[in-house]
Amino acid sequence: MAQALVYIAAALLIGLGALGTGIGFGSLGGKFLESIGRQPEQGPALMGKMFLMAGLLDAVPMVSVGMGMYMLFVVAPGVTG
């Protein structure tokens, strides 16, 4: 039973991390396009900032996937019961 809970927790970590990143990228892209539409001359400056934020936003699912893999391959085999 405890091992099943570890598997569920790992699946939630990976799945919700991916879901949150997808929502974040959608919001980031939408706001970027809105700001380019308002001020086209600021395009290159906004693009650099957008790519910086996209890189930071990409770190969240990488951490959650790492934690999920740790739970799957290290914690779950050690749980007995």
N, C-alpha and C positions, 0 to 999 in steps of 0.2 A: 504494500500500500504506500509506504513512504517513497519507494522508488518511482511509483507512478506520479506522485506529487512533484518530484524533482523533474520528471519529464514534462509535466504540464507547466511548471514554472519556467523551464527553459524555452518551451514553445511560446509562452506569453512574452518572454523577454525578446526573443527574436522577432516575433510577429508584430508586437506593439512598437518596437523600435523601427521596423520597416514602415509601418503605418504612419507613425509620427513624422518620419522623414519624408514620406510621400506628400503628406499634407503641407509640410514646411517648404518643400521645393515648389509645390503648386502656388503657395502664397507668395514666395519669393519671386518666382517668375512673373506672376500677375502684377505685383507691385512694380517690378522692374519695367514691364511693358507700359504700365500706366505712367510712370515717371518719364520714360523716353517719349511718350506721346505728348506730355506736357512741356518738356524742355529737351528738344532733340539735340541741342548743342552740348548738353551735359552727358551725352551717350558714352564716350570713352571713359570718363571718370566713374560713371555709374556702373559700367560693365566691370571695371576692376573691383569695385566694392562688392558687386554681386558675386563674382567668382570667389572672393575672399569669404563671404558669408556661406556660399555653397560648400566650400571646403570645410568650414567649421561645422556646418550642418551635417556633412557626411561623416563626421567623427562619432556622432551619437549612435548610429546603427552598428558601426564597427565595434564600439565598446560593448553594446548589448549582444552582438553575435559572439564576441570573445567570452563574455560572461556565460552565455548560453552554452557554448561549446565546453567551457570548463565544467559547467554543471552536468552536461551529458556524459563527458568522458572521464571526469575525475570524481565528482561527488556521487553520481548515480550508481556506479559499480561498487562503491564502498558502502552504500546504504543497504543494510540487511533488514529483513522483516517482512 
